[in-house]
Structure formats: C-alpha cells, structure tokens
Amino acid sequence: MKKSIFIALCIMFMGYADGDNLWENEMSLGANYRAGNTEKSLYTLNIKRESYSNESDWLHGFYGEQGETGGEKTEGLVRARTEYRVRFSNPAYFASVIAQGLHDSIRGIRLRTQLGPNLGIYVMNNGILKLDVAAGFNATYDRGIQDSAQYTGYRFSANFNWDFNEWASSYAQIEISGNVEEPMEDYYGWLVFGLKSGLLDSASLFAELRNDYDNMPDVLGSEQNDLLITLGLMYDF
C-alpha cells in the first residue's frame, strides 16, 4: 500500500509540458483531538494539483486520514486520483480518463482501483461559479479482507466552487460509483462540503463536512455511513 501511495504522489506532482496551462496547488491540514476518559486523535491531509485551459485539464488529488485511540492506530483512509480531460470544440464539454485508488481500514477495503473514461460538461464556469458533472464506466478491482473481485463499474461525479469574494468561498464534491451488475446493491460514494475563509494571501481557515458511504461494507458490523467534520488550515502554493 505504501508503494501505491508513493506512485500516486509522484503522478500528482509531475509537471505537464504545456506552457498555456497554469497549475493551481492547494494543501490542507486538519486535526481533531479528544482527551479525558478516552484519548483519541484524527489527522487529515488533502492535496490538490489542478491545471485548466481551453484545450485540456489535469486534475490530481490525494486525501488521507489517520486516527489513534488510546495510542493504537484505529483509523486509516487513503484516496488518490488523477484525471486528464480533453475539451471539445465547445470547451464546455469534455472527455476524460480517470484513475483512482482507495484504501479504507475501517471498512476492510485493502485496495479499490478504478480506471476508465468519462464524458462531462462544465455547467457553469464564469470565474465566480464553477460546476462540472461527469459520468462514465470503469474497470474496477476490489480487494477486501478475504476476497477480491474484478467488475465493470459505473461512476457519476459533480464538483462545485463558489467564490463569494476575494477572501471567502465554498466548495462541494460528490461521487457515486458501483457495480453495473448490481447497481442498486453494490454501490458506494462520498460527499464533501466546505467553507473557506482567507487569513493571508495564500493561507486560509476551512471547515469541512465529509461523508463516506458504502452500501455493502466488507467488515461485518461496520456502519454504512461515516460522517466527519474537520477544521483546519489550507495553503495555496
């Protein structure tokens, strides 16, 4: 797993040989800590590296969680993805290829990888509001605690950003994936909603609600829904 994380980070920070593309880089750190009857901590790291032009877009992302209870590791989640989008003659429309991987120790997902094409549209993209939606199919490899499976999956995603002013903005992301053979039983996804308020030119405070859902978790007795609220610091570079 450590090797796959290293490869994902290398992909994210590779340069793209196109002088017309400007990279937007963002890193956020969040933490929760509780002491008293139970000592519990949870730390999050989120890195984004994105580039947009009228011809093509690159989107890379890495998100990780690590938690401890009573000094022992009890939580661990890693999600990494990279997506390359090619714009059509009307730049509001695009075709893309996405590769992403997930490790979730709480739900017993040792490794879930997805690779496949998408078609999408920028519904709004005016510098203040940005909304894009995409859908597609992918080859999925899913390895749990005991078994592994390969299947054709479906994917739907939406990304939203709203810049209220120079210092404040909100963002939201949703993704739903599943097995095309059991679309109403074997499905999973996640939702993120956040608010960002600037402190300095490149540093901001953020509050974020993140919800992960798996309709068929591998670990017996684990909850389908997992909600996390995080406060932290975000840095643009």
C-alpha positions as CSV (number, residue, x, y, z in Angstrom):
1,M,0.0,0.0,0.0
2,K,2.9,2.4,0.8
3,K,4.2,1.8,-2.8
4,S,0.8,2.7,-4.3
5,I,0.7,5.9,-2.2
6,F,4.2,6.9,-3.3
7,I,3.3,6.3,-7.0
8,A,0.1,8.4,-6.7
9,L,2.0,11.3,-5.1
10,C,4.6,11.2,-7.9
11,I,1.9,11.4,-10.6
12,M,0.3,14.3,-8.8
13,F,3.5,16.4,-8.8
14,M,4.7,15.6,-12.3
15,G,5.0,18.7,-14.4
16,Y,2.8,19.0,-17.6
17,A,4.7,20.2,-20.6
18,D,2.3,22.8,-21.8
19,G,3.1,26.5,-21.3
20,D,-0.5,27.5,-21.6
21,N,-1.5,25.6,-18.5
22,L,-1.2,27.2,-15.1
23,W,-1.1,24.9,-12.1
24,E,-3.2,25.6,-9.0
25,N,-1.8,23.9,-5.9
26,E,-3.6,23.5,-2.6
27,M,-2.8,21.7,0.6
28,S,-5.0,21.5,3.7
29,L,-4.3,20.0,7.2
30,G,-7.0,19.2,9.7
31,A,-7.0,17.7,13.2
32,N,-9.3,16.5,15.9
33,Y,-8.2,15.6,19.4
34,R,-10.0,14.3,22.5
35,A,-8.6,13.7,25.9
36,G,-10.1,12.5,29.2
37,N,-11.9,9.2,29.5
38,T,-10.7,8.3,26.0
39,E,-7.6,9.7,24.3
40,K,-8.5,10.0,20.6
41,S,-6.9,11.8,17.7
42,L,-7.6,12.1,14.0
43,Y,-5.4,13.9,11.4
44,T,-6.3,14.6,7.8
45,L,-4.2,15.7,4.8
46,N,-5.7,16.9,1.5
47,I,-3.6,17.9,-1.5
48,K,-4.9,19.1,-4.9
49,R,-2.9,20.0,-8.0
50,E,-5.0,21.2,-11.0
51,S,-4.5,22.8,-14.3
52,Y,-7.1,24.3,-16.7
53,S,-7.1,25.6,-20.3
54,N,-9.4,25.7,-23.3
55,E,-7.8,22.6,-24.7
56,S,-7.3,20.3,-21.7
57,D,-7.4,19.9,-18.0
58,W,-5.3,18.0,-15.5
59,L,-6.8,17.2,-12.0
60,H,-4.8,15.4,-9.3
61,G,-5.9,14.7,-5.7
62,F,-4.7,13.0,-2.6
63,Y,-6.6,12.6,0.6
64,G,-5.6,10.8,3.8
65,E,-6.8,10.2,7.3
66,Q,-5.1,8.6,10.3
67,G,-6.6,8.2,13.7
68,E,-5.5,6.7,17.0
69,T,-7.4,5.7,20.1
70,G,-5.6,5.1,23.3
71,G,-2.2,5.2,21.4
72,E,-3.2,2.5,18.9
73,K,-4.0,3.1,15.3
74,T,-7.7,2.6,14.7
75,E,-8.5,4.6,11.5
76,G,-6.7,4.8,8.2
77,L,-8.0,6.0,4.8
78,V,-6.2,7.0,1.7
79,R,-7.8,8.2,-1.6
80,A,-5.7,9.2,-4.6
81,R,-6.8,10.1,-8.1
82,T,-5.6,11.6,-11.4
83,E,-7.8,12.7,-14.3
84,Y,-7.0,14.1,-17.7
85,R,-9.7,16.0,-19.6
86,V,-9.7,16.9,-23.3
87,R,-12.1,19.7,-24.3
88,F,-14.2,19.5,-27.4
89,S,-14.6,22.3,-29.9
90,N,-17.1,23.7,-27.5
91,P,-14.9,23.9,-24.4
92,A,-17.8,23.4,-22.0
93,Y,-17.8,19.7,-23.0
94,F,-15.0,17.3,-22.2
95,A,-14.0,13.6,-22.4
96,S,-11.7,12.3,-19.7
97,V,-9.8,9.3,-18.4
98,I,-9.6,8.8,-14.6
99,A,-7.5,6.6,-12.5
100,Q,-8.1,6.4,-8.7
101,G,-7.4,4.2,-5.8
102,L,-8.8,3.8,-2.2
103,H,-7.7,2.1,1.0
104,D,-10.1,2.1,4.0
105,S,-9.1,0.1,7.0
106,I,-12.4,0.8,8.8
107,R,-14.5,-0.8,6.1
108,G,-11.9,-3.5,5.3
109,I,-11.1,-2.2,1.8
110,R,-7.4,-3.1,1.3
111,L,-7.4,-1.7,-2.2
112,R,-10.0,-0.5,-4.6
113,T,-8.9,0.8,-8.0
114,Q,-10.9,2.3,-10.9
115,L,-9.7,3.1,-14.4
116,G,-12.0,4.3,-17.2
117,P,-13.4,7.0,-19.5
118,N,-15.9,9.7,-18.7
119,L,-18.0,12.3,-20.5
120,G,-18.8,15.6,-18.8
121,I,-19.8,19.2,-19.1
122,Y,-19.0,22.5,-17.3
123,V,-22.5,23.6,-16.5
124,M,-21.1,26.9,-15.1
125,N,-17.6,28.3,-15.4
126,N,-17.5,32.1,-15.1
127,G,-14.7,32.8,-12.7
128,I,-17.1,33.0,-9.7
129,L,-19.2,29.9,-10.0
130,K,-17.9,26.6,-11.4
131,L,-19.9,23.4,-11.7
132,D,-19.0,20.4,-13.7
133,V,-20.7,17.0,-13.9
134,A,-19.4,13.8,-15.4
135,A,-20.4,10.1,-15.9
136,G,-18.7,7.1,-17.2
137,F,-17.8,3.4,-16.9
138,N,-14.6,1.9,-15.5
139,A,-12.7,-1.3,-14.8
140,T,-12.7,-1.9,-11.0
141,Y,-10.6,-4.1,-8.9
142,D,-11.8,-4.5,-5.3
143,R,-9.8,-6.3,-2.7
144,G,-11.3,-6.8,0.8
145,I,-10.1,-8.6,3.9
146,Q,-10.7,-12.1,2.5
147,D,-11.9,-11.9,-1.1
148,S,-11.1,-9.8,-4.2
149,A,-13.2,-9.1,-7.3
150,Q,-13.0,-7.5,-10.7
151,Y,-16.0,-6.0,-12.4
152,T,-17.3,-3.2,-14.7
153,G,-18.3,-0.2,-12.7
154,Y,-20.2,3.0,-13.2
155,R,-19.3,6.4,-11.9
156,F,-21.1,9.8,-11.5
157,S,-19.4,12.9,-10.2
158,A,-20.0,16.6,-9.6
159,N,-17.7,19.4,-8.5
160,F,-18.9,22.9,-7.4
161,N,-17.0,26.0,-6.4
162,W,-18.4,29.4,-5.5
163,D,-16.1,32.4,-4.7
164,F,-18.1,34.8,-2.6
165,N,-15.3,37.4,-2.7
166,E,-11.5,37.6,-2.7
167,W,-11.3,36.0,0.8
168,A,-14.2,33.6,1.1
169,S,-15.5,30.7,-0.9
170,S,-17.4,27.4,-0.7
171,Y,-16.9,24.1,-2.4
172,A,-18.7,20.8,-2.8
173,Q,-17.9,17.4,-4.4
174,I,-20.0,14.3,-4.8
175,E,-19.1,10.9,-6.4
176,I,-21.2,7.8,-6.7
177,S,-19.8,4.5,-8.0
178,G,-21.0,0.9,-8.2
179,N,-21.1,-2.4,-9.9
180,V,-23.2,-2.4,-13.1
181,E,-24.3,-6.0,-12.4
182,E,-25.8,-5.0,-9.0
183,P,-26.4,-1.2,-9.4
184,M,-28.9,-0.9,-6.5
185,E,-27.0,-3.2,-4.1
186,D,-23.2,-2.8,-4.6
187,Y,-22.6,0.9,-4.6
188,Y,-20.6,3.4,-2.7
189,G,-19.7,7.1,-2.8
190,W,-18.7,10.2,-0.9
191,L,-19.7,13.8,-0.4
192,V,-17.7,16.8,0.7
193,F,-18.9,20.3,1.6
194,G,-16.6,23.0,2.8
195,L,-16.3,26.7,3.6
196,K,-13.0,28.6,3.2
197,S,-12.1,31.9,4.7
198,G,-8.8,33.7,3.9
199,L,-6.3,34.8,6.5
200,L,-3.4,35.8,4.3
201,D,-2.8,35.8,0.5
202,S,-2.0,32.1,0.5
203,A,-3.4,30.8,3.8
204,S,-7.0,30.2,4.8
205,L,-9.1,28.6,7.5
206,F,-11.6,25.9,6.4
207,A,-14.5,24.0,7.9
208,E,-15.4,20.8,6.1
209,L,-18.1,18.1,6.3
210,R,-17.1,14.8,4.7
211,N,-19.4,11.8,4.3
212,D,-18.4,8.4,3.1
213,Y,-21.0,5.7,2.2
214,D,-20.7,2.1,1.3
215,N,-23.9,0.1,0.9
216,M,-22.0,-3.3,1.3
217,P,-19.1,-2.8,3.7
218,D,-16.7,-5.7,3.9
219,V,-16.3,-5.6,7.7
220,L,-19.2,-7.2,9.4
221,G,-20.9,-4.8,11.8
222,S,-19.4,-1.6,10.3
223,E,-21.7,1.3,9.6
224,Q,-22.6,2.1,6.0
225,N,-22.4,5.8,6.7
226,D,-19.3,7.6,8.1
227,L,-19.5,11.4,8.8
228,L,-16.5,13.6,9.6
229,I,-16.4,17.3,10.4
230,T,-13.0,18.9,10.2
231,L,-11.5,22.3,11.0
232,G,-8.0,23.1,9.7
233,L,-5.6,25.3,7.7
234,M,-5.4,25.5,4.0
235,Y,-2.4,26.7,2.0
236,D,-2.3,27.7,-1.7
237,F,1.0,27.5,-3.5
